[in-house]
Amino acid sequence: MDEEKNEGELLIQGNEKREYPRVPMKVAVKYRILESEEAETALTKYFDADKLLNDFQKSETIDVSKTGLLMFVNEEVPVKSFIVVSMYISVPGISCSCKAIAQVVRRVKNEDTGSNFNYKIAVKFFKILHQNLKNYRFLKLEQLLDIKDKFSQED
């Protein structure tokens, strides 16, 4: 009986061992690589994502977590550079526009020959603005991506 319970738990939780689990999510993203002065201003003072995204590239996410995301890009974005991203996330019961300043922590060549994108980059969020579009209130990213806790509360 104990073995069955443990197998069931593995099915629900999978093999995810990260402190902040990733949620597979294909979402359209607008992004722009920031110049060092822009990044410094956005991180220390004022963060106007709309102004920073006047000129942007289009992409899509692979997965999202509370602390960052994995996304496709076509350009060779330097590791440790800062980017601004904007995306609309919709999961059952929650819709949110999310804009963030993030740092590129990893870049790998995309080996998928059927993909339109050349690279995958992992980014870590530094500053995040989210607005719940349903209730016109601000949300924390933890609330938006805390899907496991939402399902647990329903049981």
C-alpha positions in Angstrom: 0.0 0.0 0.0 2.8 2.4 0.9 4.5 1.7 -2.5 1.3 2.6 -4.4 1.1 5.9 -2.5 4.7 6.7 -3.3 4.2 6.0 -7.0 1.1 8.2 -7.0 3.1 11.1 -5.5 5.8 10.6 -8.1 3.2 10.9 -10.8 1.9 14.2 -9.4 5.2 15.8 -8.6 7.3 14.2 -11.3 11.1 14.2 -11.0 11.3 17.9 -10.4 13.9 18.5 -7.7 14.4 22.3 -8.2 13.5 24.7 -5.4 11.4 26.7 -7.9 9.8 24.1 -10.2 9.3 25.0 -13.9 5.9 25.0 -15.5 6.0 24.1 -19.2 4.3 27.0 -20.9 4.4 28.2 -24.5 3.7 31.9 -24.3 4.4 34.7 -26.8 7.1 37.1 -25.5 8.4 40.5 -26.5 11.9 41.2 -25.4 14.8 43.6 -25.9 18.5 43.4 -24.8 19.3 46.4 -22.7 22.3 48.6 -22.9 24.3 48.7 -19.6 23.0 52.2 -18.7 19.4 51.2 -19.4 19.8 48.1 -17.2 21.3 50.1 -14.4 18.6 52.7 -14.4 15.8 50.0 -14.7 17.3 48.0 -11.8 18.1 50.9 -9.4 15.5 53.6 -10.2 12.6 53.6 -12.5 11.4 50.7 -14.6 9.2 51.7 -17.6 8.8 48.4 -19.5 6.6 50.0 -22.2 9.2 52.6 -23.0 12.0 50.0 -23.0 10.0 47.8 -25.3 9.4 50.5 -28.0 11.7 48.5 -30.1 11.5 44.7 -29.5 12.0 41.2 -30.8 9.3 38.5 -30.7 9.9 35.0 -29.2 8.1 32.4 -27.0 8.7 30.7 -23.7 9.5 27.1 -23.1 8.9 27.1 -19.4 8.3 29.6 -16.6 9.1 29.5 -12.8 8.8 31.9 -9.9 12.3 33.1 -10.5 12.8 33.1 -14.3 12.0 31.5 -17.6 13.5 29.5 -20.5 12.8 31.0 -23.9 13.8 30.9 -27.5 15.7 33.7 -29.3 17.3 34.0 -32.7 20.2 36.3 -31.7 23.3 35.3 -29.7 22.3 37.1 -26.5 25.4 37.5 -24.2 25.3 35.6 -20.9 25.1 38.1 -18.0 23.3 40.7 -20.1 20.0 42.2 -19.0 16.8 42.0 -21.0 13.3 43.3 -20.6 10.5 40.9 -21.3 6.8 41.2 -21.6 4.3 38.4 -21.8 0.7 37.5 -21.1 0.2 34.4 -18.9 -3.1 32.6 -18.7 -3.7 29.5 -16.5 -7.1 28.3 -15.3 -8.5 31.0 -13.1 -5.7 33.5 -13.5 -4.7 35.9 -16.3 -1.8 38.2 -16.0 0.3 40.6 -18.0 3.9 40.2 -16.8 6.8 42.6 -17.5 10.2 42.0 -16.1 13.9 42.9 -16.1 15.9 39.7 -16.2 19.5 38.6 -16.5 20.6 36.0 -19.0 22.2 33.1 -17.0 22.5 30.5 -19.8 22.5 30.3 -23.6 22.6 27.2 -25.6 22.3 26.4 -29.3 18.8 25.1 -30.2 19.3 21.6 -31.6 15.7 21.2 -32.8 16.0 21.5 -36.6 12.2 22.0 -36.9 12.3 25.2 -34.8 12.3 28.7 -36.1 14.7 29.8 -33.3 18.5 29.5 -33.1 19.0 29.6 -29.3 17.5 28.9 -26.0 18.2 31.3 -23.1 17.5 31.0 -19.4 16.8 34.2 -17.6 16.5 35.1 -13.9 14.0 37.8 -12.9 15.3 40.8 -11.1 12.3 43.2 -11.2 8.8 42.1 -12.1 5.5 44.0 -12.8 2.4 41.9 -13.1 -1.1 43.0 -13.2 -4.1 40.7 -12.9 -6.2 41.7 -15.8 -9.3 40.0 -14.4 -9.5 41.9 -11.1 -7.2 44.9 -11.9 -5.0 44.2 -9.0 -1.3 43.4 -8.7 -0.2 39.8 -8.2 3.1 38.3 -7.1 4.6 35.8 -9.5 4.5 33.2 -6.7 0.7 33.5 -6.7 0.5 33.2 -10.5 2.8 30.2 -10.7 1.8 28.4 -7.5 -0.4 26.0 -9.4 0.4 23.0 -7.2 -0.9 24.8 -4.1 -4.1 25.8 -5.9 -4.9 22.2 -6.9 -4.0 21.0 -3.4 -6.5 23.5 -1.8 -9.3 22.3 -4.1 -9.0 18.7 -2.8 
